[in-house]
């Protein structure tokens, strides 16, 4: 039996309506869905004020390497939607495409994640190139030196020239405020 698969071009076509600010918002949603109470967005600029990197840090539960196939292989589907539906819990990122939307604003994405399993913390990375969105490259998990912290940092590199300081200060900031103000009002511990 043959298995159908989706190409990077097909993924981009399917997600073409995403704006850069909505794509960045997907990563914030994923952090909150991982039970993060703190999400930081760091923007690095060149001397000429071009955006060189966008980094999103969260203190959520991390991405357990044992479940990586169910989190990164299905496209346009998320096990979070089924789990949250059964538990009747609110969910922000439930459609299974958030991790792929970075192509709207960057060439590369790298997740560095630490999770807890059987009393130990493990850390590893996952890399995706916008040209090969249907493939991801995870490293093997190793025991983390820091036994206290779990969470995920996603770093976006080779950021598009369309992502400028005015875009960050005006469009992105306003989008994030309008998208997450209600959520933060309902969850004041975040």
N, C-alpha and C positions, 0 to 999 in steps of 0.2 A: 504494500500500500504506500502511495506517495503522500507526502505532507506538503500542503501549500505553505508558502512563506511570503512575508512582505519585504519589499526591497526598501533601501533608504529613500529612494525617490517616491515610493508609495507612502512611506511614513510622512515625508515632508508635504506631499500633496494633501494627505488627510489632515495634517495639523497646520496647514497654510494660513488659516484664519486667525491663528494666535498672534497677538502683538508681543513685542519684546517685554513689555511690562507685565502682561498676563503670564508669559512664560516664567519670568522671575518669580511672580506670585505663586506659581505652582510649587516651587521649591520651599517657599515659606509654608504653604499648606502642608507639604509632606513633613516638615519639621513638627508642626502642631499635631499632625496625625500620629507622629511617633512619641506623643506625650511630652514634647519639649515645653519647658516653662520660659526659656530664653532663646530667642533667635536673633543673631547679629548678622547684619549685612555690611560687608567691608568692600569699599570700592578703592582700588589702587589706580593712581594716575601717573602718567609720564610727566616729564618736566614741561611738556607742551600742553598739559591737561587732557591728553587723550586717555581714555579708560583702558588700562592694560589687563586688569583682572577684576572679576567680581567673585567674592567669597561669601558663602552663606554658612554660618555655623549654627548648630543647635545642640541642646543638651538632652535630646530625646533618647530613645532606647537603642539607637543604632540599627544597623541592618545585619541580622544574624546570617552568617555565611551558610548555615545549614538550610536556610530558606531562600537563598539568593535566586534559585531557578524560578520560584513562584513570584518573586518580586521583579526580576529583570527580564525574564524571557517572554511572558505574555505581553502582548501589545494591545492596547485599547481594552484592557480588562485588568481588574485589581481584586485580589482576595480580600482587601480591606472593605470593599463594598459589601461583600457577603457577610463577613464577620460583623461589621458594624450594624448591618440590617438585622441580623439575628440578635444582637445585643441591644438594639434600639439606641445606639449612641450616635451623636452628631459626627459628621465626617466632612472634611474639606476636600481632600484629594482622593477621589474614589474611582476615577475613570481609567487609570492605567496608562496614561500618556505623559504625565508631568515630567518624568525623568528624561523624556525625549525632546522636549520643547526648546532646549537650550540652543538648537540650531538657529533659532530666530535671532540670537544675539552673540553667539560665540562659536568657535570652531571645535574646542575641546572641553570636556567636563571630566573632572576627577573627584570621586567620592573617597574620603578617608573616614572610615567609620569604626567605632569601637562599641562592642555589645557585650552583654554578660550572658554566660552560659555555664551551668553547673558550678556556680561559685567563682568562676574565673572570668576575667575580661580579656577579650580577643580584639585585635585590630587588623585591618586589611584595607586595600584600596580597590576601586573599580574605575576603569577608564573607558570613555566612549569618544569617538571621533564623529563629528557631524557628517562626514562623508560615508561612514559605515554605521549608521544609527541602529541597524538591526543586529549589531554585534557589540558585545561588551567584553572587557578584559579584566577579570578579577585576579588579584593576587591571592596567595594562600594566607589564611589567618595565622597570626602569631600571638602568643600571650602578651598582653599589654603590660608595660612597666607601671602604668598608673592604674591602681586597683579601684580608685574612687570614681573616675569619670567615664561615662559613656556618652555617645552622641555621634553626630555626623558633621563633617565639613565638606561642602561641595565647592570646588574651585573651577571657575570658568576662565579659559585662556583664549588668546587671540580673539578678543572682543571686537565686534563689528564697529566700524567707524560711525555708524548711526547712533551708537550709545555714547553720548557726549555728556559733559558736565551739566549743561542745561536740561538734557533729557532726564538725568538722574535727579536733579534738584526740583524739577517741575513735574514732568509726566510720571516718572516712576514713584516718586514720593507721594503724589496725590493719588495715584492708583492704589498703592499699598494702604494708605489711610482709608480710602473708601471701601476697599475690599476686606480689611481686617478690623476696622473700628468696632463693628457690631460684635465680632468674635471676642475681642479683647474686653469689651464691656461686659459680656456674659461670663468671661473667664478672667477675673481680675487677678488671679495668681500668676498669669502669664505676662 
